[in-house]
């Protein structure tokens, strides 16, 4: 559950808007409008880090593969271990056959 200190109607609307996207093209169009290129790349990079951390890849290897700092990797790891969002998203991708753990290191 989202921290109550930052939860508000605007964030609710954002979550609802994302849930209602039906196609990849819709998602890409929405992302292009709401994120800068840098923001989108940073969010995608964090998901990639979570995937690699779940595979027990070392911080050093993740830094080399993604270009992320070890501080960012540490933050993602903390969220992966103590939060629920990354785990939930990765589990959903795996369940839908979108995430293949065996090929994950190649991406």
PyMOL commands that set and color helices and strands:
alter all, ss='L'
color gray80, all
select helices_A, chain A and resi 9-19+24-34+37-54+59-66+70-82+85-95+104-106
alter helices_A, ss='H'
color red, helices_A
deselect
rebuild
show_as cartoon
